[in-house]
Amino acid sequence: MPPRTVVIGVDSSTQSTKAAFVDSGTGRLLSVGRAPHVVTGEAGARESDPEMWWRAMCDAIAAGLKESGVAASAVTGIAVAGQQHGLVVLGPGGRPLRPAMLWNDTRSAPQATALTAALGGAAAWTARTGSVPVAAITASKWQWLRENEPKNAAATVAVRLPHDFLTERLAGAAVTDPGDASGTGWYSTAIGAYDPGLLELLGLDASLLPEVAQTGATRIGSLTAEAAEALGLPASIAVAAGTGDNMSAAVGLGLGGAGLLDHPVLSLGTSGTVFAASRTRPASTALSGFAATDGTYLPLACTLNCTLAVDKIAALLGLDREDAAPGGEAVLLPYLDGERTPDLPTAAGLLTGLRHDTTPQQLLGAAYEGAVVTVLRALDELLRACGLDPADPETAVRPLRLIGGGARGRAWVETVRRLSGRPVIVPGSGELVALGAAALAAATATGDDPVAIATGWDTGKEVQLPVMQRDSATWERVGSVLDRAMTPLLGGA
């Protein structure tokens, strides 16, 4: 029997790093090492020190290696999946000039609006990049830096995304992948490359950017001697190009050219996202038209306010997060950090419909409902982008895969079931981003298709929950309030 080989999939998210040690033959999860991140900022700012990400990855890998009980010599590959959109600017020696601006930093909303107008409007951006600038994307943040910190912008010798920064530290090569690159705002999904016209608009020299690999499973080298020593791993380990967290989750779910296409996924984490792998290049101004990491596309919509926002409401009410009841007449839009979809970057939370008999449990339930209706409305737009009619009975019964931390919470799952009226599938593995990164690492070592690898792995039995009758009254009540909140953007009074 050949010796067991192991790959490492790294999930470097907003709040923490997870390093999954996976048997490359069976997909069995041997261990998961963890280390926390620190996010700072107020008044729209959200920042982290990229060096902290590196230290957290080293700590998580050390913990996972110890827990797994495998020899370091058994590890054959590693790939990093990271939070999307963050702006990392490096000076001489590859060290950060300032803390990274994270995806949920909303300070660059004015720059996003100005960039949209400068190119001729939302449709022009969608035609080239697949996405319209919002505060989240890297291009808006780079423009903010140019306008607000011109000395840092002028001193920048390299611009990286979070996963690029970590991958370069591992292999010594400045390489990204089409998936994460497509969230920058300067990569064109129409031509499959950086867009020279957009780089000129942004005053960004292409020499500052990493090379774009063919896929996230492309081998870009091996661990440098310095990285191998820091991680306690052999320098011979293959390093994959890696990708963004959403693209990696799609691989972990078996979505893509070698797997399922046009099957919707709802991720409940710090943000709430809906996405699907598709062969159709998205052309909706309401979505992010990303590339997937395997050559297909990944239309996606993201809401800023999901589990953290609802947990904050629970804390304000002195309740456990599971101590929720249907909201009744109360409607609570928990837009505590502004919002991305819909594009309301300066919004605050909104509560209406309060009565004498409204209970704290109902208020918490209303927060769940506000967050879920927001993301499910985005799901309808996603389905249309995949060429599906959300109202068609065949589309309505297409299962919704539920992932992320919220997928392990009863209140989240039941609220999604009640408001979607869809079959809900909860995958067996709870570490899909790290699992997808591990599949990229395995593909780098073997040359096989990463989606096919993930599909063939035994990662736990998925659970399909029965359909619940859709709560149309709550859907319409929350939707009506949301429409009123959007009225100024739509040209109303």
VOGU-3710 file (C-alpha; in Angstrom, 3 decimals, decimal comma):
1> mpprtvvigv> 0,000/0,000/0,000  1,434/3,394/-0,986  2,104/5,796/1,894  -0,640/8,250/2,756  -0,122/11,743/1,388  -1,620/14,857/2,919  -2,468/18,298/1,553  -3,134/21,531/3,430  -6,012/23,837/2,552  -5,817/27,262/4,195
11> dsstqstkaa> -8,897/29,429/4,760  -7,712/32,939/5,660  -10,972/34,733/6,422  -11,918/38,063/7,946  -11,939/36,740/11,511  -9,485/33,824/11,541  -7,228/31,388/9,739  -8,079/27,712/9,454  -5,601/25,152/8,140  -7,221/21,857/7,124
21> fvdsgtgrll> -5,037/18,750/6,854  -6,719/16,427/4,368  -5,903/12,910/3,187  -5,376/13,556/-0,522  -6,647/10,116/-1,497  -9,909/9,982/0,434  -10,619/13,596/1,395  -10,821/12,630/5,069  -10,366/15,669/7,275  -7,516/14,766/9,627
31> svgraphvvt> -7,381/18,002/11,601  -8,068/21,723/11,477  -5,683/24,195/13,085  -7,065/27,623/13,960  -5,751/31,065/14,846  -7,679/34,349/15,269  -7,358/37,641/13,383  -7,815/41,153/14,712  -9,958/43,646/12,777  -9,782/47,323/13,736
41> geagaresdp> -11,490/50,517/12,606  -14,563/52,648/13,094  -16,741/55,017/11,035  -16,676/52,603/8,090  -13,015/51,594/8,387  -12,148/47,890/8,635  -8,449/47,013/8,604  -6,057/44,193/9,519  -2,278/43,822/9,557  -1,260/41,395/6,764
51> emwwramcda> 1,721/40,263/8,841  -0,809/39,038/11,395  -2,349/36,843/8,669  1,057/35,258/8,080  1,609/34,649/11,796  -1,902/33,232/12,115  -1,295/30,877/9,185  1,948/29,651/10,737  0,179/29,069/14,065  -2,804/27,326/12,442
61> iaaglkesgv> -0,577/25,012/10,397  1,522/24,147/13,451  -1,625/23,349/15,446  -3,121/21,290/12,626  0,087/19,348/12,067  0,295/18,470/15,759  -3,371/17,466/15,958  -3,273/15,368/12,769  -0,433/13,183/14,001  1,007/12,922/10,473
71> aasavtgiav> 4,659/13,421/9,661  5,554/16,709/7,998  7,164/14,654/5,217  3,693/13,321/4,249  2,520/16,791/3,166  2,715/17,205/-0,617  0,823/20,405/-1,401  -0,660/23,596/0,014  -3,112/26,221/-1,279  -4,499/29,391/0,270
81> agqqhglvvl> -8,049/30,668/-0,101  -8,498/34,176/1,247  -11,117/36,819/1,924  -11,772/38,688/-1,304  -11,186/42,312/-2,295  -8,815/43,411/0,474  -6,174/45,942/-0,575  -2,622/45,078/0,490  0,016/47,621/-0,544  3,663/46,618/-0,200
91> gpggrplrpa> 6,848/48,632/-0,064  10,470/47,561/-0,619  11,199/44,097/0,758  7,598/42,994/0,338  6,450/44,438/3,659  3,071/46,168/4,050  3,118/49,969/3,973  -0,078/50,164/6,016  -2,819/47,860/7,336  -4,879/46,150/4,671
101> mlwndtrsap> -8,259/47,684/3,840  -10,729/44,793/4,087  -13,676/43,937/1,863  -16,159/45,356/4,403  -14,414/48,736/4,673  -17,007/51,181/3,300  -14,911/54,378/3,232  -14,395/54,084/-0,514  -18,103/54,359/-1,415  -17,644/57,861/-2,964
111> qataltaalg> -14,757/56,570/-5,059  -16,901/53,647/-6,261  -19,610/56,072/-7,402  -17,074/58,291/-9,177  -15,414/55,332/-10,914  -18,767/54,062/-12,160  -19,515/57,441/-13,715  -16,012/57,820/-15,156  -16,431/54,753/-17,348  -19,927/55,697/-18,501
121> gaaawtartg> -22,130/53,914/-15,991  -22,900/50,510/-14,525  -23,495/48,739/-17,837  -20,064/49,730/-19,145  -18,373/48,207/-16,100  -20,449/45,034/-16,303  -19,521/44,585/-19,965  -15,808/44,665/-19,127  -15,343/43,303/-15,612  -18,686/41,615/-14,955
131> svpvaaitas> -19,185/43,825/-11,877  -20,064/47,405/-10,975  -17,797/49,230/-8,500  -18,980/49,252/-4,906  -17,085/50,166/-1,766  -16,038/46,530/-1,324  -13,974/46,053/-4,470  -10,233/46,595/-4,527  -10,323/49,249/-7,265  -12,449/51,554/-5,102
141> kwqwlrenep> -10,040/51,100/-2,195  -7,010/51,810/-4,368  -8,668/55,001/-5,578  -9,410/55,950/-1,949  -5,738/55,428/-1,099  -4,630/57,632/-4,012  -6,907/60,427/-2,870  -6,490/60,157/0,904  -2,969/58,755/1,378  -1,058/59,841/-1,739
151> knaaatvavr> 2,340/59,224/-0,105  1,478/55,581/0,547  0,107/55,171/-2,974  3,280/56,704/-4,466  5,511/54,465/-2,316  3,696/51,273/-3,325  5,857/48,796/-5,227  3,318/45,936/-5,227  -0,470/45,598/-4,892  -1,842/42,311/-3,611
161> lphdflterl> -5,057/40,652/-2,490  -4,990/38,885/0,901  -4,552/35,422/-0,577  -1,882/36,717/-2,993  0,108/38,136/-0,075  0,149/34,791/1,731  0,828/32,727/-1,395  3,770/34,964/-2,318  5,169/34,556/1,204  4,911/30,772/0,764
171> agaavtdpgd> 6,448/30,387/-2,695  8,254/33,658/-3,370  6,217/34,112/-6,566  3,798/36,972/-7,246  0,888/35,005/-8,704  -2,898/35,177/-8,349  -5,741/33,316/-10,077  -8,646/34,391/-12,330  -11,233/33,915/-9,569  -9,818/36,260/-6,949
181> asgtgwysta> -8,456/38,629/-9,625  -11,990/39,060/-10,983  -12,986/40,759/-7,722  -10,450/43,567/-8,042  -12,279/45,797/-10,525  -9,284/45,914/-12,883  -9,472/42,360/-14,226  -11,737/41,841/-17,232  -13,746/38,632/-17,398  -14,496/39,552/-21,024
191> igaydpglle> -10,847/39,160/-22,094  -9,543/37,020/-19,236  -6,790/39,451/-18,273  -6,083/42,771/-16,584  -7,860/45,557/-18,479  -5,317/48,162/-19,690  -7,974/50,885/-19,947  -9,113/50,338/-16,365  -5,545/50,312/-15,090  -5,035/53,665/-16,798
201> llgldasllp> -8,245/55,010/-15,243  -6,965/53,925/-11,830  -3,423/55,192/-12,330  -2,211/51,665/-11,603  0,865/50,253/-13,319  0,458/46,610/-14,348  3,978/45,905/-13,083  2,660/46,332/-9,517  0,247/43,403/-9,929  0,789/39,645/-9,654
211> evaqtgatri> 0,765/37,412/-12,705  -2,567/35,654/-13,296  -2,221/31,864/-13,367  -4,459/29,757/-15,594  -6,360/28,323/-12,603  -6,123/28,288/-8,836  -4,697/24,770/-9,052  -1,716/25,927/-11,125  1,558/25,067/-9,408  3,551/28,268/-8,939
221> gsltaeaaea> 6,530/26,703/-7,176  7,519/25,134/-3,881  7,922/26,490/-0,370  10,832/28,854/-0,006  13,479/27,877/2,520  12,293/30,697/4,791  8,644/29,599/4,579  9,533/25,941/5,118  11,427/26,822/8,283  8,609/29,044/9,594
231> lglpasiava> 5,998/26,342/8,963  8,027/23,311/9,968  7,384/21,689/6,589  9,610/20,339/3,794  10,689/22,848/1,137  9,620/20,375/-1,579  5,902/20,956/-0,940  4,017/22,187/-4,021  2,321/25,598/-3,715  -0,856/26,264/-5,716
241> agtgdnmsaa> -1,909/29,670/-7,009  -4,913/29,514/-4,647  -8,038/31,660/-4,943  -10,701/33,689/-3,150  -12,815/32,190/-0,389  -16,048/32,008/-2,392  -14,316/30,377/-5,359  -12,718/27,851/-3,024  -16,056/27,031/-1,381  -17,457/26,312/-4,855
251> vglglggagl> -14,650/23,815/-5,457  -15,267/22,224/-2,066  -18,930/21,800/-2,977  -18,089/20,201/-6,311  -19,398/23,145/-8,341  -17,862/23,900/-11,713  -17,073/22,448/-15,094  -16,442/18,953/-13,751  -19,369/19,095/-11,333  -22,652/20,871/-10,679
261> ldhpvlslgt> -23,576/23,962/-12,689  -26,253/26,601/-11,946  -26,968/25,163/-8,486  -27,386/27,978/-5,940  -25,418/28,230/-2,707  -26,161/30,491/0,258  -23,255/31,167/2,606  -24,049/32,544/6,056  -20,929/34,040/7,595  -19,642/37,495/8,457
271> sgtvfaasrt> -21,222/38,334/5,123  -24,168/36,635/3,457  -23,456/35,504/-0,079  -25,300/33,654/-2,804  -23,439/32,178/-5,746  -23,469/29,438/-8,365  -20,983/28,056/-10,863  -22,149/28,653/-14,426  -20,922/28,501/-18,001  -22,887/31,702/-18,636
281> rpastalsgf> -20,852/34,884/-18,252  -22,961/37,070/-15,928  -24,251/40,375/-17,312  -26,272/41,787/-14,425  -25,471/45,161/-12,876  -26,964/43,863/-9,607  -24,376/41,079/-9,215  -20,661/40,547/-9,010  -19,834/38,673/-12,183  -16,777/36,815/-10,945
291> aatdgtylpl> -14,738/34,176/-12,675  -14,535/30,797/-10,991  -11,105/29,347/-10,416  -11,574/26,446/-12,868  -12,479/28,373/-16,038  -16,234/28,707/-15,485  -17,976/31,756/-13,952  -19,190/32,466/-10,442  -21,988/35,056/-10,385  -22,316/36,213/-6,799
301> actlnctlav> -24,170/38,678/-4,615  -22,895/39,662/-1,186  -24,571/41,328/1,774  -22,408/42,933/4,462  -24,725/42,200/7,367  -25,237/38,585/8,256  -24,221/36,556/11,315  -22,227/39,289/13,083  -25,034/41,816/12,676  -27,705/39,456/14,004
311> dkiaallgld> -25,428/38,415/16,878  -25,076/42,104/17,737  -28,872/42,464/17,910  -29,009/39,398/20,156  -26,366/40,925/22,443  -28,227/44,246/22,618  -31,378/42,361/23,649  -29,549/40,154/26,136  -30,626/37,011/24,282  -28,906/33,877/23,071
321> redaapggea> -28,651/33,841/19,268  -31,034/30,871/19,112  -33,667/32,522/21,317  -35,651/33,947/18,395  -39,301/33,891/17,336  -40,941/35,028/14,065  -40,964/38,830/14,001  -44,706/39,357/13,748  -45,392/42,942/12,616  -41,839/44,083/13,407
331> vllpyldger> -39,359/44,542/10,563  -35,667/44,988/11,325  -33,121/45,589/8,567  -29,822/44,921/10,401  -27,679/47,111/8,150  -25,282/47,944/10,978  -22,265/48,431/8,703  -23,964/49,993/5,695  -24,903/47,501/2,989  -23,418/46,127/-0,221
341> tpdlptaagl> -26,409/44,394/-1,827  -28,468/46,536/-2,057  -25,794/49,211/-2,488  -26,436/51,330/0,626  -22,922/51,924/2,018  -23,973/54,651/4,474  -27,132/52,901/5,725  -27,796/52,155/9,386  -30,105/49,589/10,961  -33,827/50,209/10,524
351> ltglrhdttp> -36,632/49,072/12,861  -40,317/49,564/12,129  -43,636/47,963/13,074  -42,924/48,016/16,813  -45,951/47,338/19,084  -46,576/47,192/22,862  -46,802/43,425/22,657  -43,621/42,976/20,548  -41,271/40,684/22,467  -37,444/40,713/22,507
361> qqllgaayeg> -37,537/37,289/20,876  -39,612/38,704/18,018  -37,151/41,577/17,550  -34,323/39,073/17,242  -36,413/37,009/14,847  -37,063/40,148/12,804  -33,304/40,681/12,509  -32,924/37,156/11,127  -35,794/37,819/8,702  -34,329/41,129/7,517
371> avvtvlrald> -30,955/39,551/6,799  -32,444/36,481/5,100  -34,914/38,376/2,895  -32,071/40,656/1,781  -29,912/37,750/0,648  -32,808/35,757/-0,846  -33,828/38,714/-3,003  -30,271/38,700/-4,296  -30,681/34,968/-4,978  -33,516/35,701/-7,415
381> ellracgldp> -31,200/38,001/-9,370  -28,504/35,316/-9,319  -30,878/32,737/-10,793  -31,839/35,135/-13,570  -28,150/35,653/-14,351  -27,818/31,883/-14,767  -30,685/31,933/-17,282  -33,267/30,610/-14,809  -36,652/32,092/-13,920  -36,993/32,263/-10,106
391> adpetavrpl> -40,791/31,902/-10,425  -40,613/28,812/-12,624  -41,752/25,730/-10,646  -38,731/23,724/-11,816  -36,390/26,458/-10,612  -38,278/26,895/-7,341  -37,591/23,301/-6,314  -33,888/23,437/-7,149  -32,183/22,797/-3,778  -30,399/25,623/-1,998
401> rligggargr> -27,081/24,558/-0,459  -26,550/26,245/2,888  -22,988/26,727/4,128  -21,002/28,901/6,528  -21,192/29,279/10,281  -24,899/30,151/10,162  -25,661/26,785/8,544  -24,946/25,226/11,953  -27,482/27,481/13,699  -31,083/26,359/14,086
411> awvetvrrls> -32,550/29,868/13,826  -30,655/30,637/10,623  -31,590/27,352/8,959  -35,261/27,555/9,902  -35,540/31,194/8,795  -34,017/30,360/5,405  -36,348/27,395/4,986  -39,427/29,422/5,985  -38,690/32,407/3,769  -37,304/30,590/0,720
421> grpvivpgsg> -39,857/27,785/0,449  -37,063/25,707/-1,115  -35,488/22,362/-0,351  -32,368/23,099/1,699  -29,236/20,955/1,613  -26,678/21,220/4,407  -23,378/19,689/3,206  -21,602/17,220/5,467  -18,405/19,235/5,770  -18,401/22,521/7,660
431> elvalgaaal> -14,992/23,614/6,324  -15,757/23,987/2,635  -13,403/26,895/1,933  -10,456/25,021/3,439  -11,609/21,799/1,764  -11,728/23,522/-1,623  -8,228/24,893/-1,055  -7,079/21,375/-0,174  -8,532/20,107/-3,470  -6,575/22,834/-5,296
441> aaatatgddp> -3,446/21,682/-3,473  -4,132/18,045/-4,375  -4,685/18,968/-8,022  -1,392/20,862/-8,026  0,403/17,757/-6,860  -1,407/15,313/-9,206  -2,509/17,344/-12,235  -6,130/16,211/-11,822  -9,185/18,501/-11,946  -9,786/20,007/-8,477
451> vaiatgwdtg> -13,583/19,963/-8,778  -13,460/16,293/-9,762  -11,151/15,609/-6,813  -13,505/17,321/-4,363  -16,521/15,514/-5,847  -14,782/12,158/-5,405  -13,756/12,766/-1,809  -15,821/11,363/1,045  -16,376/14,557/3,015  -19,447/13,583/5,000
461> kevqlpvmqr> -23,049/12,902/4,148  -25,135/15,919/3,160  -28,547/16,392/4,741  -31,540/17,475/2,645  -34,265/19,176/4,657  -37,888/19,025/3,506  -39,611/22,014/1,974  -41,503/24,369/4,281  -44,486/26,423/3,176  -43,132/29,822/2,176
471> dsatwervgs> -43,987/32,610/4,631  -45,218/35,022/1,968  -46,625/37,522/4,470  -43,236/38,087/6,119  -41,503/38,137/2,729  -43,813/40,865/1,464  -43,675/42,864/4,704  -39,876/42,926/4,847  -39,613/43,464/1,101  -41,928/46,468/1,274
481> vldramtpll> -39,722/48,141/3,901  -36,610/47,319/1,889  -38,156/48,807/-1,249  -38,910/52,028/0,642  -35,321/52,129/1,872  -34,190/51,844/-1,761  -36,590/54,526/-3,089  -34,040/57,381/-3,172  -31,691/55,228/-5,272  -34,505/54,386/-7,657
491> gga> -35,403/58,027/-8,261  -38,437/58,196/-6,007  -39,420/60,947/-3,609
//
